[in-house]
Amino acid sequence: MIQKVLIIDDEQPTLRMFTLLLQAYGYEVLTAENGQEGVNLYDAERPDLVLTDIKMPVMDGIEALKEIKKISPHAEVIVITGHGDMDLALQALNLDATDFINKPLQREALELALKRTDERLAIARSEEEQIEFEEQDNTAIIGVRGNVTATTIPHLSETFEKAKALGKDVILIDFEKNASLNGAGITGLTDLLQQDQNQNVRVILSGLSSNFKAVLASVGITKLAELFDTVEEALAAQ
């Protein structure tokens, strides 16, 4: 559920209107009057949602969107465009904005955007919970649950980078008994391991069924990581 919203807009009447509406809906509202101020506030407060105008002094909404995505690639950012300003809306969506709403603001459009954001956040939190992390002696263990898809891979990649940063000898990716991978998940996992093949880190995969092990072997993952049936066998083999 959305709890904290950041509004970035240089027009005071718009800021006041957004603030009154969102506070009435029960949200904590943060405001900024230009993109740079908004990026700084986002970095400090990490709100659940950012609503940003595009045309502003100091730093416009497109640049603010880029900077916020650098801080958090999964940030929910909705851009506010002038009515019919489709080129800017498309430019923002190409930069991974999650939605756009037009000025003048329509209450129904805002409520629909908030509802869609709520649904996306619920899905994202569920996906984050698929990836667990723990340390054991010289090993970083990443636990994976559920169905590994294209939307799971970014969370797995972030956790993998966190594991590498610890400087452990081994990174063990342990798939829960009922875990599975679709085509995008297999491609994402392969790309992740290929990017890391020259980093002198031993990578082990454990827990996958024989079917998935055969599939991974067929795409060449056995050249990038060792495969074991269980995490216990993988740890014992070190």
C-alpha positions as CSV (number, residue, x, y, z in Angstrom):
1,M,0.0,0.0,0.0
2,I,1.2,3.5,-0.8
3,Q,2.0,5.4,2.4
4,K,4.3,8.3,1.4
5,V,4.0,10.3,-1.8
6,L,6.4,12.9,-3.1
7,I,5.0,15.7,-5.4
8,I,7.4,17.7,-7.6
9,D,6.0,20.8,-9.2
10,D,7.0,24.4,-9.5
11,E,3.4,25.6,-9.5
12,Q,2.2,26.4,-5.9
13,P,-1.5,26.0,-6.7
14,T,-0.8,22.5,-8.2
15,L,1.3,21.5,-5.1
16,R,-1.5,22.7,-2.8
17,M,-4.2,20.8,-4.7
18,F,-2.2,17.5,-4.8
19,T,-1.4,17.9,-1.1
20,L,-5.0,18.5,0.0
21,L,-6.3,15.6,-2.1
22,L,-3.6,13.1,-1.1
23,Q,-3.8,14.0,2.6
24,A,-7.5,13.5,2.4
25,Y,-6.8,10.0,1.0
26,G,-4.6,9.3,4.1
27,Y,-1.2,9.7,2.5
28,E,1.9,11.4,4.0
29,V,2.8,14.0,1.4
30,L,6.2,15.5,0.7
31,T,6.6,18.4,-1.8
32,A,9.5,19.8,-3.8
33,E,9.5,22.8,-6.2
34,N,12.0,21.6,-8.8
35,G,13.6,18.4,-10.0
36,Q,16.8,18.7,-8.1
37,E,15.0,19.4,-4.8
38,G,12.8,16.4,-5.5
39,V,15.7,14.1,-6.3
40,N,17.4,15.1,-3.0
41,L,14.2,14.6,-1.1
42,Y,13.6,11.2,-2.7
43,D,17.1,10.0,-1.8
44,A,16.5,11.1,1.8
45,E,12.9,9.8,2.3
46,R,12.4,7.0,-0.3
47,P,8.7,7.6,-0.7
48,D,6.5,4.8,-2.3
49,L,5.4,7.0,-5.2
50,V,6.7,10.1,-7.0
51,L,4.5,12.4,-9.0
52,T,6.5,14.9,-11.0
53,D,5.7,17.7,-13.4
54,I,7.9,17.7,-16.5
55,K,8.4,21.3,-17.3
56,M,10.2,23.0,-14.3
57,P,13.2,25.3,-13.7
58,V,16.6,24.1,-12.3
59,M,15.9,20.4,-13.2
60,D,13.0,19.3,-15.3
61,G,10.9,16.2,-14.7
62,I,12.6,14.0,-17.3
63,E,16.0,14.6,-15.7
64,A,14.5,14.1,-12.2
65,L,13.1,10.8,-13.5
66,K,16.5,9.7,-14.7
67,E,18.2,10.6,-11.4
68,I,15.5,8.9,-9.3
69,K,15.8,5.7,-11.4
70,K,19.6,5.7,-10.8
71,I,19.0,5.8,-7.1
72,S,16.2,3.1,-7.2
73,P,15.5,1.3,-10.5
74,H,12.2,0.1,-9.1
75,A,10.9,3.5,-8.1
76,E,7.3,4.3,-8.9
77,V,7.4,7.6,-10.9
78,I,4.3,9.1,-12.5
79,V,4.9,12.1,-14.7
80,I,2.4,15.0,-15.0
81,T,2.1,16.2,-18.6
82,G,0.3,19.0,-20.3
83,H,-2.9,17.8,-22.0
84,G,-2.1,16.2,-25.3
85,D,1.7,16.3,-24.7
86,M,2.1,12.8,-25.9
87,D,5.7,13.1,-27.0
88,L,6.9,13.9,-23.5
89,A,4.7,11.2,-22.0
90,L,6.3,8.6,-24.4
91,Q,9.7,10.0,-23.6
92,A,9.1,9.5,-19.9
93,L,7.7,6.0,-20.4
94,N,10.8,5.1,-22.4
95,L,12.8,6.1,-19.4
96,D,10.8,3.7,-17.2
97,A,8.2,6.0,-15.8
98,T,5.3,3.8,-14.6
99,D,2.4,6.0,-15.7
100,F,1.4,9.6,-16.7
101,I,-1.5,11.9,-15.9
102,N,-2.5,15.0,-17.7
103,K,-3.0,18.6,-16.5
104,P,-5.5,19.9,-15.6
105,L,-5.7,17.2,-13.0
106,Q,-8.8,15.1,-12.9
107,R,-9.6,13.5,-9.6
108,E,-10.7,10.3,-11.2
109,A,-7.4,10.0,-13.2
110,L,-5.4,10.5,-10.0
111,E,-7.4,7.9,-8.1
112,L,-6.9,5.4,-10.9
113,A,-3.2,6.1,-11.0
114,L,-2.9,5.5,-7.2
115,K,-4.9,2.3,-7.5
116,R,-2.6,1.0,-10.3
117,T,0.5,2.0,-8.3
118,D,-0.9,0.1,-5.2
119,E,-1.3,-3.0,-7.3
120,R,2.2,-2.7,-8.8
121,L,3.7,-2.2,-5.3
122,A,1.9,-5.3,-4.0
123,I,3.3,-7.4,-6.9
124,A,6.8,-5.9,-6.4
125,R,6.8,-6.7,-2.7
126,S,5.7,-10.2,-3.4
127,E,8.6,-10.6,-5.9
128,E,11.1,-9.2,-3.4
129,E,10.0,-11.8,-0.9
130,Q,11.0,-14.5,-3.4
131,I,14.6,-13.7,-2.8
132,E,16.3,-14.2,0.6
133,F,19.9,-13.7,1.7
134,E,22.2,-15.0,4.4
135,E,25.9,-15.3,5.2
136,Q,27.7,-18.5,6.4
137,D,31.5,-18.4,7.0
138,N,33.0,-18.1,3.5
139,T,29.6,-18.4,1.6
140,A,26.9,-16.0,0.7
141,I,23.6,-17.9,0.3
142,I,20.8,-16.5,-1.9
143,G,17.5,-18.3,-1.4
144,V,15.0,-18.3,-4.3
145,R,11.3,-19.2,-4.0
146,G,8.4,-19.4,-6.5
147,N,8.5,-18.9,-10.3
148,V,11.7,-17.0,-11.5
149,T,10.6,-14.7,-14.3
150,A,11.8,-11.5,-16.0
151,T,10.4,-9.5,-13.1
152,T,12.3,-11.6,-10.6
153,I,15.7,-11.2,-12.2
154,P,16.3,-7.6,-11.2
155,H,15.8,-8.5,-7.5
156,L,18.0,-11.6,-7.9
157,S,20.7,-9.4,-9.6
158,E,20.6,-6.8,-6.8
159,T,21.0,-9.5,-4.2
160,F,23.8,-11.1,-6.2
161,E,25.6,-7.8,-6.3
162,K,25.1,-7.5,-2.5
163,A,26.6,-11.0,-2.1
164,K,29.6,-10.2,-4.3
165,A,30.3,-7.0,-2.3
166,L,30.9,-9.2,0.8
167,G,33.9,-10.7,-0.8
168,K,33.0,-14.3,0.1
169,D,34.7,-17.2,-1.8
170,V,31.4,-18.8,-2.8
171,I,28.0,-17.5,-3.8
172,L,25.4,-20.2,-3.5
173,I,22.0,-19.7,-5.2
174,D,19.6,-22.2,-3.5
175,F,16.3,-22.8,-5.2
176,E,13.4,-23.9,-2.9
177,K,12.0,-27.3,-3.7
178,N,9.0,-26.0,-5.7
179,A,10.9,-23.2,-7.5
180,S,10.7,-23.0,-11.2
181,L,12.1,-20.9,-14.1
182,N,10.4,-19.7,-17.2
183,G,12.2,-18.8,-20.4
184,A,12.9,-15.2,-19.4
185,G,14.1,-16.4,-16.0
186,I,16.5,-18.8,-17.5
187,T,17.8,-16.1,-19.9
188,G,18.2,-13.7,-17.1
189,L,20.0,-16.1,-14.8
190,T,22.4,-17.1,-17.7
191,D,23.1,-13.4,-18.4
192,L,23.7,-12.8,-14.7
193,L,26.3,-15.6,-14.5
194,Q,27.9,-14.7,-17.8
195,Q,28.5,-11.1,-16.6
196,D,30.2,-12.5,-13.5
197,Q,32.3,-15.4,-15.0
198,N,35.6,-13.5,-14.7
199,Q,35.2,-12.2,-11.2
200,N,37.0,-15.2,-9.5
201,V,33.9,-16.0,-7.4
202,R,32.8,-19.6,-7.3
203,V,29.0,-19.8,-8.0
204,I,26.9,-22.8,-7.1
205,L,23.3,-23.5,-7.8
206,S,21.4,-26.0,-5.7
207,G,17.9,-27.4,-5.2
208,L,16.7,-27.4,-8.8
209,S,14.8,-30.5,-10.0
210,S,16.4,-32.8,-12.5
211,N,14.3,-31.3,-15.3
212,F,15.5,-27.8,-14.7
213,K,19.1,-28.9,-14.2
214,A,18.9,-30.6,-17.6
215,V,17.5,-27.4,-19.2
216,L,20.2,-25.2,-17.6
217,A,22.9,-27.7,-18.7
218,S,21.5,-27.4,-22.3
219,V,21.9,-23.6,-22.3
220,G,25.5,-23.8,-21.0
221,I,25.0,-22.8,-17.3
222,T,27.2,-25.7,-16.2
223,K,30.1,-23.8,-17.7
224,L,29.3,-20.8,-15.4
225,A,28.2,-22.5,-12.2
226,E,28.3,-25.8,-10.4
227,L,25.0,-27.7,-9.8
228,F,24.1,-29.7,-6.7
229,D,20.9,-31.3,-5.7
230,T,20.8,-29.8,-2.2
231,V,22.3,-26.9,-0.3
232,E,23.8,-29.4,2.2
233,E,25.6,-31.2,-0.6
234,A,26.8,-27.9,-2.1
235,L,28.2,-26.7,1.3
236,A,29.8,-30.1,2.0
237,A,31.6,-30.0,-1.4
238,Q,33.5,-26.8,-0.6
